Amino acid sequence: QILHGKQIWLTTSIGNKIPACYITQPQARFTILYSHGNAEDLGMVNKFLTELSKVLYVNVLAYDYCGYGVGALNKHNIERNVEPSEENCYADIEAAFDYLTKKKKVDPKSIILYGRFRRRIRI
């Protein structure tokens, strides 16, 4: 699936590689750091995030968690036997935040954290 926005790979403090997507709006004042819910990945939420970026006129950085999505297929992560864990989860969002503040020079005060929880309902 083709993602809208700039597709990048981030390296966590643990050394894992995670895919991310950075959707930008010219001269946006705010940036949403988006953490998707369970049973979702970047491909599933990309259209929603593209629309969110347009409607709110904000930048959006979304990332996949270690061990899920495209990152689970990354050769580096396979060789390292990377699996989902609480430690990896913290390292993942830290890598995304660092990308925004250190590489893109986004003011931390203009970053809005947006997390989603998706519950599966069984009938």
Disulfide bonds with the S-S distance in Angstrom:
none
